[in-house]
Amino acid sequence: MASKIFYVFLLFLAHSQPCALVNGDATLIKNTCKNTKYYDLCFSSLKSSPSSQKTDPKSLATIMLGIGIANATSTSSYLSSQFLSTINDTTLKRVLKECAHKYTYAGEALQASAEDLANEVYDFAYMHVTAASDYPNACHNLFKVHPGLVYPSEVALREDGLKHICDVALGIIDNLSW
């Protein structure tokens, strides 16, 4: 249900702010996104950001990191709301709480990467994004350790989303001058 509301909200934003969808430097964004694993995600994310107008590749990487931070924060909040709800299974509550922490750590790693980019320490920026991309695996693995627990499909979607965002950021960072 929450994912449907989120997608409806995104559609609303897309239709209510048409000028925001044409702000970015299309040529720079296209050229930058060609070097990423998920071109469509990269292009649509950067093109819809008002911050992408008259920018450079390093700034585009920073925008993607911001999108990743928002995703990780949203997922952590979602998971926190789940273990605070009426779930009676103490093991599931414990796993959800630990998963919420993993996504918080992912957001912190992405924030560290943004700081590294600002300081032009690209190898550390890359390392922090790689770490952020791996935190969802730790959450998924927690469910594997407890055979009676089912990995929620909503969390699986969010896991894939964060990993794809991180892959795009890595593709952009990889092409910055080292």
Disulfide bonds with the S-S distance in Angstrom:
Cys33-Cys42 2.06
Cys99-Cys139 2.09
